[in-house]
Amino acid sequence: MLVKSNSIIRKTRKLRGISQKELGQLIGSQSMISRIENGLTSPTDRALQQICDILNVPIADYFETAFEKKKQFIVIKVGIRTSIS
């Protein structure tokens, strides 16, 4: 799941136009975001909830996508709909 989850976080963050630095500042650690996105660590429950809140992704959608129960979720960025799979 680690590979799938870091891909979801990276893709969604980029679609939102948020840098690793900005996301890291919002949750308290840029290096943690980098390690998560590079597959070196998994986010804590608290960090994952914060990341999902900041990226406006329901945590249930995140898990369904990460565990491939749902093929994709829709990310809405100022009127643009984009699928993440």
C-alpha positions as CSV (number, residue, x, y, z in Angstrom):
1,M,0.0,0.0,0.0
2,L,2.9,2.4,0.6
3,V,3.6,2.9,-3.1
4,K,-0.1,3.5,-3.9
5,S,-0.6,5.9,-1.0
6,N,2.5,8.0,-1.7
7,S,1.4,8.3,-5.3
8,I,-2.1,9.5,-4.3
9,I,-0.7,12.1,-1.9
10,R,1.9,13.4,-4.5
11,K,-0.6,13.6,-7.4
12,T,-3.3,15.2,-5.3
13,R,-0.9,17.7,-3.8
14,K,0.4,18.7,-7.2
15,L,-3.1,19.0,-8.6
16,R,-4.0,21.3,-5.8
17,G,-0.9,23.5,-6.6
18,I,0.6,22.9,-3.2
19,S,4.4,22.5,-2.8
20,Q,5.9,19.9,-0.5
21,K,7.3,22.8,1.5
22,E,3.8,24.4,1.9
23,L,2.2,21.1,2.9
24,G,5.0,20.4,5.2
25,Q,4.6,23.7,6.9
26,L,0.9,23.1,7.4
27,I,1.4,19.7,9.1
28,G,4.7,20.5,10.8
29,S,7.4,18.8,8.7
30,Q,8.4,19.1,5.1
31,S,10.9,16.2,5.5
32,M,8.0,14.0,6.6
33,I,6.1,14.8,3.4
34,S,9.2,14.1,1.3
35,R,9.7,10.8,3.1
36,I,6.0,9.8,2.6
37,E,6.0,10.7,-1.1
38,N,9.3,8.9,-1.7
39,G,8.0,5.7,0.0
40,L,10.5,5.9,2.9
41,T,7.8,6.0,5.6
42,S,4.1,5.8,6.1
43,P,2.2,8.8,7.6
44,T,0.9,8.5,11.1
45,D,-2.9,8.4,11.5
46,R,-2.9,12.0,12.6
47,A,-0.6,13.1,9.8
48,L,-2.7,11.3,7.2
49,Q,-5.9,12.9,8.5
50,Q,-4.2,16.3,8.4
51,I,-2.9,15.7,4.8
52,C,-6.4,14.6,3.7
53,D,-8.0,17.6,5.3
54,I,-5.6,20.0,3.7
55,L,-5.9,18.4,0.3
56,N,-9.7,18.3,0.7
57,V,-9.8,14.5,0.2
58,P,-12.3,12.5,2.4
59,I,-10.2,10.0,4.3
60,A,-12.6,7.2,3.2
61,D,-12.0,8.0,-0.4
62,Y,-8.2,8.0,0.2
63,F,-8.3,4.5,1.8
64,E,-10.7,3.1,-0.8
65,T,-8.3,4.3,-3.6
66,A,-5.2,3.1,-1.7
67,F,-6.6,-0.3,-1.2
68,E,-8.0,-0.4,-4.7
69,K,-11.6,-0.8,-3.6
70,K,-12.3,2.3,-5.6
71,K,-10.5,2.8,-8.9
72,Q,-10.2,6.6,-8.7
73,F,-11.5,9.6,-6.9
74,I,-12.3,13.0,-8.3
75,V,-10.2,16.0,-7.3
76,I,-11.9,19.3,-8.0
77,K,-9.6,22.3,-8.5
78,V,-11.3,25.6,-9.1
79,G,-13.8,24.2,-11.6
80,I,-11.5,21.6,-13.1
81,R,-12.4,17.9,-12.4
82,T,-9.5,15.5,-12.5
83,S,-9.4,11.8,-11.8
84,I,-6.8,10.2,-9.6
85,S,-6.2,6.5,-9.9
